[in-house]
Structures are given as structure tokens and as C-alpha cells.
Amino acid sequence: MAVEGGMKCVKFLLFFFNFIFWLCGIALIVVGILVQVGFHETLIIRDVSASAAPVVIIAIGVVIFFIAFFGCCGAWKESNCMITMFAILLFLIIVVEIAAVIVGYVFRNKLSNIVQDSLTDMISGYKNGTDEFRSTLDKLQEDLKCCGVNSSSDWSSFRADGNSVPDSCCLTLSTNCGINAMTNAAIVHQKGCHDALEAFLKKNILWVIVVALVIAGLQILGIVFSCLLIRGIRSGYEVM
């Protein structure tokens, strides 16, 4: 009876974990869509590897959604075949997640060059860009309180005088505040956006890595519970 009670507990724990994974899958899909939309409003979408990230997030969310649903059905019906397949798929997902963490860490170390190139491209295309494009860079400079890539001097080609910057570079935003004020620290931010943006992105990537490792840990528990339940079913215990 104790063994049967233990198997019943394992069954409901597995069902509970799969329900959590199912919710995580939905959350990843939603986050992926929001990030994809957000990337189209920022500089990062100009880098192919970075713009592919939200697509990967959505794909992983969809896979987890279906695998978790599969696992829930298997646990509820006590199907040996479904639970075994679930455990195998979950193991493969863990392998992919570990690989993604490694790639994310490597990508984290390459952010400096990516940010440098992306910001440079945006500044070069600012004058002939759309209103939405200019608004994106303006908002970036306003939020990060910075100007240019490495310094305000990066805007030397902004106007013919070679000494003007967009108004979004100003300490206090006002119309035409950046004209003939490129090197005036009392009016314009002298610090470039590169370091601030790189630090912001690295912080977010680090959180993604931590969350991925936590989810992988929970998935390992899911595999353990699956194996215990499979063993119980094969032994002919009455789980219900």
C-alpha cells in the first residue's frame, strides 16, 4: 500500500510539473512575440544573430507547450508509452537548453562588437531614416542619457557645421538644443551609448541564462518522476 501511495504521489507531482511546464511554454511564446516586436523598434534587429533570438524563444515555447501537454496526458492516463516518450523528449530539450546557455554565454562576450556596429549603422542612417527610425535612436539616447557610439563626436556628420547633435543628446531636452553644442558638457551628454547599452544587454542575457538553468533543473526532476512512474506502471502497481 505504501508503494502504491508513493506512485500516486509521483503521478500527481509529474502532472503538476507538466502543468507548470505547459504554462512556461505559453509564457515563452508570448515573451518571444513581444521581444520580436520590440526588436523591430531597436537597433538590435540589424544583427542577424540577435534578431533570430526571439524566433528561437518562440520555437522553444511551442515545443515545451506540446511536450508538457503530452506529459500531462501520459501521467493522467498512466500510459507507459506516452510517459517514456515524454521523458526522452524532455531529455532532448535539456540538451538543447544547455547548448543554448553555452551559445548565450559566448554571444554575451561578442556583444561589444555587435553593439558597436549596430549603433554606427543607426547613426549613419539617421538623417535619411524614417521618423520611426529616428525616434527609436532618440529614445535610446534619452533613456540611457548618452550621445553617439563612444562619444558625442560620433555625430560630426549630423550637420554641415560638424558641431551639432540631435536634440535627444541634450541634458535637458528642448528644440534645437543640440545645435553647435557637440562638445559642450553643460548642454550635451558626452558619454557614448556603447558601454551603457552593452551593460544593459549583458545583464538581460545573464538573467536568461539563469532562468534557463533553473528550468533545466526542474525538467531533470520531471525526468526522475517520469522514470519512477514508468517503473511503477511496469511493476503493475495500482497508481490510481
C-alpha atoms as a printed R data frame, in Angstrom:
    type eleno elety resid chain resno      x      y       z
1   ATOM     1    CA   MET     A     1  0.000  0.000   0.000
2   ATOM     2    CA   ALA     A     2  2.909  2.356   0.822
3   ATOM     3    CA   VAL     A     3  4.379  1.757  -2.620
4   ATOM     4    CA   GLU     A     4  1.051  2.378  -4.316
5   ATOM     5    CA   GLY     A     5  0.622  5.588  -2.324
6   ATOM     6    CA   GLY     A     6  4.123  6.653  -3.359
7   ATOM     7    CA   MET     A     7  3.338  6.036  -7.017
8   ATOM     8    CA   LYS     A     8  0.142  8.014  -6.712
9   ATOM     9    CA   CYS     A     9  2.140 10.914  -5.259
10  ATOM    10    CA   VAL     A    10  4.697 10.657  -8.083
11  ATOM    11    CA   LYS     A    11  1.896 10.658 -10.640
12  ATOM    12    CA   PHE     A    12  0.385 13.881  -9.369
13  ATOM    13    CA   LEU     A    13  3.783 15.500  -8.929
14  ATOM    14    CA   LEU     A    14  4.577 14.687 -12.557
15  ATOM    15    CA   PHE     A    15  1.212 16.057 -13.621
16  ATOM    16    CA   PHE     A    16  1.852 19.226 -11.589
17  ATOM    17    CA   PHE     A    17  5.329 19.737 -13.064
18  ATOM    18    CA   ASN     A    18  3.980 19.290 -16.573
19  ATOM    19    CA   PHE     A    19  1.257 21.819 -15.917
20  ATOM    20    CA   ILE     A    20  3.961 24.300 -14.829
21  ATOM    21    CA   PHE     A    21  5.974 23.486 -17.988
22  ATOM    22    CA   TRP     A    22  2.833 23.996 -20.066
23  ATOM    23    CA   LEU     A    23  2.398 27.480 -18.552
24  ATOM    24    CA   CYS     A    24  6.118 28.183 -19.134
25  ATOM    25    CA   GLY     A    25  5.657 27.233 -22.791
26  ATOM    26    CA   ILE     A    26  2.826 29.730 -23.163
27  ATOM    27    CA   ALA     A    27  4.891 32.381 -21.370
28  ATOM    28    CA   LEU     A    28  7.871 31.814 -23.685
29  ATOM    29    CA   ILE     A    29  5.653 32.135 -26.763
30  ATOM    30    CA   VAL     A    30  4.225 35.432 -25.502
31  ATOM    31    CA   VAL     A    31  7.653 36.766 -24.466
32  ATOM    32    CA   GLY     A    32  9.150 35.725 -27.815
33  ATOM    33    CA   ILE     A    33  6.452 37.585 -29.718
34  ATOM    34    CA   LEU     A    34  6.878 40.700 -27.562
35  ATOM    35    CA   VAL     A    35 10.672 40.599 -27.961
36  ATOM    36    CA   GLN     A    36 10.367 40.132 -31.724
37  ATOM    37    CA   VAL     A    37  8.075 43.165 -31.936
38  ATOM    38    CA   GLY     A    38 10.403 45.121 -29.657
39  ATOM    39    CA   PHE     A    39 13.497 44.241 -31.704
40  ATOM    40    CA   HIS     A    40 11.881 45.776 -34.761
41  ATOM    41    CA   GLU     A    41 11.857 49.043 -32.831
42  ATOM    42    CA   THR     A    42 15.515 48.891 -31.702
43  ATOM    43    CA   LEU     A    43 18.969 48.686 -33.240
44  ATOM    44    CA   ILE     A    44 19.498 45.000 -32.431
45  ATOM    45    CA   ILE     A    45 17.247 43.842 -35.252
46  ATOM    46    CA   ARG     A    46 20.063 44.906 -37.588
47  ATOM    47    CA   ASP     A    47 22.173 41.988 -36.379
48  ATOM    48    CA   VAL     A    48 21.050 38.663 -37.837
49  ATOM    49    CA   SER     A    49 22.100 36.513 -34.881
50  ATOM    50    CA   ALA     A    50 20.329 38.790 -32.404
51  ATOM    51    CA   SER     A    51 17.133 39.135 -34.433
52  ATOM    52    CA   ALA     A    52 16.893 35.339 -34.614
53  ATOM    53    CA   ALA     A    53 16.829 35.075 -30.815
54  ATOM    54    CA   PRO     A    54 13.107 35.831 -30.328
55  ATOM    55    CA   VAL     A    55 12.244 33.327 -33.074
56  ATOM    56    CA   VAL     A    56 14.196 30.661 -31.176
57  ATOM    57    CA   ILE     A    57 12.383 31.635 -27.956
58  ATOM    58    CA   ILE     A    58  9.005 31.223 -29.672
59  ATOM    59    CA   ALA     A    59 10.057 27.855 -31.137
60  ATOM    60    CA   ILE     A    60 11.218 26.548 -27.747
61  ATOM    61    CA   GLY     A    61  7.980 27.776 -26.180
62  ATOM    62    CA   VAL     A    62  5.894 25.900 -28.755
63  ATOM    63    CA   VAL     A    63  7.922 22.696 -28.277
64  ATOM    64    CA   ILE     A    64  7.676 22.875 -24.470
65  ATOM    65    CA   PHE     A    65  3.941 23.585 -24.756
66  ATOM    66    CA   PHE     A    66  3.276 20.402 -26.733
67  ATOM    67    CA   ILE     A    67  5.713 18.228 -24.781
68  ATOM    68    CA   ALA     A    68  4.188 19.328 -21.469
69  ATOM    69    CA   PHE     A    69  0.685 18.659 -22.780
70  ATOM    70    CA   PHE     A    70  1.867 15.245 -23.925
71  ATOM    71    CA   GLY     A    71  3.350 14.575 -20.483
72  ATOM    72    CA   CYS     A    72  0.183 15.657 -18.683
73  ATOM    73    CA   CYS     A    73 -1.915 13.239 -20.732
74  ATOM    74    CA   GLY     A    74  0.589 10.437 -20.185
75  ATOM    75    CA   ALA     A    75  0.659 10.963 -16.426
76  ATOM    76    CA   TRP     A    76 -3.114 11.215 -16.146
77  ATOM    77    CA   LYS     A    77 -3.776  8.122 -18.265
78  ATOM    78    CA   GLU     A    78 -0.781  6.249 -16.820
79  ATOM    79    CA   SER     A    79  0.371  5.456 -20.354
80  ATOM    80    CA   ASN     A    80  3.787  3.815 -20.239
81  ATOM    81    CA   CYS     A    81  4.436  4.673 -23.905
82  ATOM    82    CA   MET     A    82  3.470  8.341 -23.580
83  ATOM    83    CA   ILE     A    83  5.479  8.856 -20.387
84  ATOM    84    CA   THR     A    84  8.541  7.172 -21.900
85  ATOM    85    CA   MET     A    85  8.311  9.362 -24.998
86  ATOM    86    CA   PHE     A    86  7.830 12.407 -22.770
87  ATOM    87    CA   ALA     A    87 10.991 11.582 -20.778
88  ATOM    88    CA   ILE     A    88 13.016 11.158 -23.991
89  ATOM    89    CA   LEU     A    89 11.752 14.433 -25.460
90  ATOM    90    CA   LEU     A    90 12.381 16.222 -22.176
91  ATOM    91    CA   PHE     A    91 15.951 14.930 -22.144
92  ATOM    92    CA   LEU     A    92 16.494 16.243 -25.684
93  ATOM    93    CA   ILE     A    93 15.072 19.632 -24.668
94  ATOM    94    CA   ILE     A    94 17.518 19.767 -21.742
95  ATOM    95    CA   VAL     A    95 20.417 19.075 -24.124
96  ATOM    96    CA   VAL     A    96 19.213 21.891 -26.395
97  ATOM    97    CA   GLU     A    97 18.831 24.259 -23.430
98  ATOM    98    CA   ILE     A    98 22.348 23.515 -22.189
99  ATOM    99    CA   ALA     A    99 23.667 24.165 -25.703
100 ATOM   100    CA   ALA     A   100 21.655 27.409 -25.809
101 ATOM   101    CA   VAL     A   101 23.165 28.505 -22.486
102 ATOM   102    CA   ILE     A   102 26.667 27.901 -23.856
103 ATOM   103    CA   VAL     A   103 25.851 29.808 -27.055
104 ATOM   104    CA   GLY     A   104 24.294 32.606 -24.995
105 ATOM   105    CA   TYR     A   105 27.428 32.913 -22.876
106 ATOM   106    CA   VAL     A   106 29.641 33.028 -25.970
107 ATOM   107    CA   PHE     A   107 27.284 35.531 -27.631
108 ATOM   108    CA   ARG     A   108 27.465 37.622 -24.437
109 ATOM   109    CA   ASN     A   109 31.201 38.039 -24.954
110 ATOM   110    CA   LYS     A   110 30.658 39.263 -28.534
111 ATOM   111    CA   LEU     A   111 28.126 41.927 -27.642
112 ATOM   112    CA   SER     A   112 30.681 44.729 -27.697
113 ATOM   113    CA   ASN     A   113 31.321 44.411 -31.441
114 ATOM   114    CA   ILE     A   114 27.645 43.866 -32.225
115 ATOM   115    CA   VAL     A   115 26.590 46.964 -30.300
116 ATOM   116    CA   GLN     A   116 29.397 48.993 -31.880
117 ATOM   117    CA   ASP     A   117 28.410 48.031 -35.427
118 ATOM   118    CA   SER     A   118 24.677 48.429 -34.825
119 ATOM   119    CA   LEU     A   119 24.957 51.874 -33.261
120 ATOM   120    CA   THR     A   120 27.322 53.016 -36.008
121 ATOM   121    CA   ASP     A   121 24.846 51.871 -38.663
122 ATOM   122    CA   MET     A   122 21.994 53.661 -36.925
123 ATOM   123    CA   ILE     A   123 23.884 56.939 -36.678
124 ATOM   124    CA   SER     A   124 24.868 56.688 -40.349
125 ATOM   125    CA   GLY     A   125 21.259 56.139 -41.382
126 ATOM   126    CA   TYR     A   126 19.730 58.684 -39.005
127 ATOM   127    CA   LYS     A   127 19.455 61.607 -41.423
128 ATOM   128    CA   ASN     A   128 17.778 59.634 -44.208
129 ATOM   129    CA   GLY     A   129 15.846 57.292 -41.940
130 ATOM   130    CA   THR     A   130 12.113 57.251 -41.298
131 ATOM   131    CA   ASP     A   131 10.542 59.213 -38.450
132 ATOM   132    CA   GLU     A   132 10.055 55.954 -36.562
133 ATOM   133    CA   PHE     A   133 13.710 55.013 -37.025
134 ATOM   134    CA   ARG     A   134 14.935 58.386 -35.772
135 ATOM   135    CA   SER     A   135 12.503 58.252 -32.870
136 ATOM   136    CA   THR     A   136 13.957 54.878 -31.837
137 ATOM   137    CA   LEU     A   137 17.522 56.191 -31.646
138 ATOM   138    CA   ASP     A   138 16.364 59.394 -29.963
139 ATOM   139    CA   LYS     A   139 14.556 57.392 -27.292
140 ATOM   140    CA   LEU     A   140 17.631 55.204 -26.800
141 ATOM   141    CA   GLN     A   141 19.834 58.244 -26.191
142 ATOM   142    CA   GLU     A   142 17.277 59.860 -23.913
143 ATOM   143    CA   ASP     A   143 16.737 56.723 -21.803
144 ATOM   144    CA   LEU     A   144 20.440 55.853 -21.480
145 ATOM   145    CA   LYS     A   145 21.456 59.519 -21.142
146 ATOM   146    CA   CYS     A   146 24.157 59.176 -23.766
147 ATOM   147    CA   CYS     A   147 25.160 60.538 -27.159
148 ATOM   148    CA   GLY     A   148 26.688 58.765 -30.140
149 ATOM   149    CA   VAL     A   149 28.509 55.436 -30.078
150 ATOM   150    CA   ASN     A   150 31.580 56.205 -27.973
151 ATOM   151    CA   SER     A   151 31.121 59.955 -27.557
152 ATOM   152    CA   SER     A   152 29.111 62.895 -28.866
153 ATOM   153    CA   SER     A   153 31.799 63.405 -31.551
154 ATOM   154    CA   ASP     A   154 30.349 60.469 -33.464
155 ATOM   155    CA   TRP     A   155 27.659 62.892 -34.692
156 ATOM   156    CA   SER     A   156 30.212 65.068 -36.542
157 ATOM   157    CA   SER     A   157 28.456 64.424 -39.862
158 ATOM   158    CA   PHE     A   158 24.994 65.182 -38.496
159 ATOM   159    CA   ARG     A   159 25.032 68.760 -39.811
160 ATOM   160    CA   ALA     A   160 27.302 70.725 -42.124
161 ATOM   161    CA   ASP     A   161 28.769 72.716 -39.210
162 ATOM   162    CA   GLY     A   162 30.242 69.479 -37.784
163 ATOM   163    CA   ASN     A   163 29.437 70.636 -34.262
164 ATOM   164    CA   SER     A   164 25.797 69.681 -33.812
165 ATOM   165    CA   VAL     A   165 23.983 66.658 -32.406
166 ATOM   166    CA   PRO     A   166 20.334 65.529 -32.264
167 ATOM   167    CA   ASP     A   167 18.267 67.144 -29.526
168 ATOM   168    CA   SER     A   168 17.985 63.751 -27.812
169 ATOM   169    CA   CYS     A   169 21.645 64.149 -26.770
170 ATOM   170    CA   CYS     A   170 20.849 67.145 -24.588
171 ATOM   171    CA   LEU     A   171 20.850 67.008 -20.793
172 ATOM   172    CA   THR     A   172 17.610 68.991 -20.877
173 ATOM   173    CA   LEU     A   173 15.602 68.250 -23.991
174 ATOM   174    CA   SER     A   174 14.416 71.265 -25.986
175 ATOM   175    CA   THR     A   175 14.062 72.200 -29.648
176 ATOM   176    CA   ASN     A   176 17.432 72.772 -31.381
177 ATOM   177    CA   CYS     A   177 19.306 72.408 -28.085
178 ATOM   178    CA   GLY     A   178 21.967 70.291 -29.821
179 ATOM   179    CA   ILE     A   179 22.963 72.851 -32.459
180 ATOM   180    CA   ASN     A   180 26.608 73.948 -32.114
181 ATOM   181    CA   ALA     A   181 26.816 72.172 -28.749
182 ATOM   182    CA   MET     A   182 28.558 68.878 -29.531
183 ATOM   183    CA   THR     A   183 31.414 69.300 -27.065
184 ATOM   184    CA   ASN     A   184 29.547 71.446 -24.543
185 ATOM   185    CA   ALA     A   185 29.266 69.196 -21.487
186 ATOM   186    CA   ALA     A   186 26.846 71.634 -19.852
187 ATOM   187    CA   ILE     A   187 24.305 71.052 -22.634
188 ATOM   188    CA   VAL     A   188 25.057 67.677 -24.270
189 ATOM   189    CA   HIS     A   189 25.848 64.251 -22.849
190 ATOM   190    CA   GLN     A   190 29.476 63.492 -23.730
191 ATOM   191    CA   LYS     A   191 29.343 59.778 -22.895
192 ATOM   192    CA   GLY     A   192 28.587 57.397 -25.775
193 ATOM   193    CA   CYS     A   193 25.787 54.798 -25.715
194 ATOM   194    CA   HIS     A   194 28.019 51.776 -26.359
195 ATOM   195    CA   ASP     A   195 29.005 50.920 -22.793
196 ATOM   196    CA   ALA     A   196 25.569 51.599 -21.288
197 ATOM   197    CA   LEU     A   197 23.752 49.535 -23.911
198 ATOM   198    CA   GLU     A   198 26.259 46.679 -23.704
199 ATOM   199    CA   ALA     A   199 25.890 46.539 -19.903
200 ATOM   200    CA   PHE     A   200 22.097 46.534 -20.226
201 ATOM   201    CA   LEU     A   201 22.102 43.674 -22.747
202 ATOM   202    CA   LYS     A   202 24.640 41.608 -20.789
203 ATOM   203    CA   LYS     A   203 22.510 41.905 -17.673
204 ATOM   204    CA   ASN     A   204 19.440 40.654 -19.528
205 ATOM   205    CA   ILE     A   205 21.316 37.792 -21.199
206 ATOM   206    CA   LEU     A   206 22.659 36.740 -17.782
207 ATOM   207    CA   TRP     A   207 19.120 36.562 -16.414
208 ATOM   208    CA   VAL     A   208 18.034 34.472 -19.402
209 ATOM   209    CA   ILE     A   209 20.914 32.051 -18.744
210 ATOM   210    CA   VAL     A   210 19.964 31.759 -15.056
211 ATOM   211    CA   VAL     A   211 16.302 31.123 -15.882
212 ATOM   212    CA   ALA     A   212 17.271 28.516 -18.496
213 ATOM   213    CA   LEU     A   213 19.389 26.649 -15.940
214 ATOM   214    CA   VAL     A   214 16.561 26.745 -13.372
215 ATOM   215    CA   ILE     A   215 14.071 25.392 -15.931
216 ATOM   216    CA   ALA     A   216 16.559 22.677 -16.921
217 ATOM   217    CA   GLY     A   217 16.815 21.689 -13.254
218 ATOM   218    CA   LEU     A   218 13.040 21.395 -12.989
219 ATOM   219    CA   GLN     A   219 12.980 19.342 -16.166
220 ATOM   220    CA   ILE     A   220 15.528 16.927 -14.693
221 ATOM   221    CA   LEU     A   221 13.123 16.418 -11.789
222 ATOM   222    CA   GLY     A   222 10.413 15.792 -14.381
223 ATOM   223    CA   ILE     A   223 12.535 13.035 -15.942
224 ATOM   224    CA   VAL     A   224 13.157 11.489 -12.495
225 ATOM   225    CA   PHE     A   225  9.422 11.449 -11.724
226 ATOM   226    CA   SER     A   226  8.732 10.010 -15.180
227 ATOM   227    CA   CYS     A   227 11.172  7.156 -14.613
228 ATOM   228    CA   LEU     A   228  9.665  6.420 -11.188
229 ATOM   229    CA   LEU     A   229  6.155  6.374 -12.621
230 ATOM   230    CA   ILE     A   230  7.213  4.158 -15.543
231 ATOM   231    CA   ARG     A   231  8.797  1.750 -13.083
232 ATOM   232    CA   GLY     A   232  5.608  1.712 -11.024
233 ATOM   233    CA   ILE     A   233  3.405  1.085 -14.063
234 ATOM   234    CA   ARG     A   234  5.646 -1.708 -15.344
235 ATOM   235    CA   SER     A   235  5.631 -3.313 -11.911
236 ATOM   236    CA   GLY     A   236  1.851 -3.458 -12.059
237 ATOM   237    CA   TYR     A   237  1.142 -1.203  -9.117
238 ATOM   238    CA   GLU     A   238 -2.235  0.407  -8.847
239 ATOM   239    CA   VAL     A   239 -1.357  4.069  -9.177
240 ATOM   240    CA   MET     A   240 -4.896  5.380  -9.191
